[in-house]
């Protein structure tokens, strides 16, 4: 992966975390930590000794450190180091209230800034799959103590989350396309300003009328997709946002709305990168086999369990546990 791609990834995720989301699937799966995924983590965290050091990889805004802190009420001597390649912004985090939690932004999983045999337990929630393997897997083994355990939840190619990601990629491509909703809105905005200043009639001027018709076609297409899509949230949000911008244009011009529309476009480009990464890095059976082989070689005295994790909506991901055979 070249440096420009890495910078784009880091910027896209930093922007996402700066908006305050707690985890990477916030839009569609707010219950990630109250359903079966939450149960999976609670069962692992409850077996931790009172004194231990935990590493959370690709932490985002620290959903797992927060969950672990809540489970222990901050009373156990559990230290948590949470790393992420992006700049993170956990709104819940207060150093004085959470002194045992340390965030390390700008850290790649392939180059962890910790000494050998540092951690008693390593975790990752929808994060490890984004790293380069086997480098990151070897790093996990290096920084883990000989008897350390690990647990990961990773994207499954047939999961509900990845299916939503594929659907949203199609929607993003449409929204960002030439003559899509954003492009047609950009072209019609100045004409709306002229019309509200009384300088033109949108229904009569050739170019103005064509711009209005193009926008109406794009908006109509979006409405049809909303009715047909199993995951229309993004389309609904963008339709409402663009409509609000058009409604806010006054006689003085469309400059502010055009600037906000460009911000929307940039946000969608970042969302497209994140969705594409989600779909691309979902762990298929061959990649899961690679993970198991690396850990079986590095940790022959550990057992490895890998199974899909699911609830009413369907499969949510892979659940992976690495435990010492003789703890």
Order of alpha helices (4+ residues) and beta strands (2+ residues): alpha-alpha-beta-alpha-beta-beta-beta-alpha-beta-alpha-alpha-alpha-alpha-alpha-alpha-beta-beta
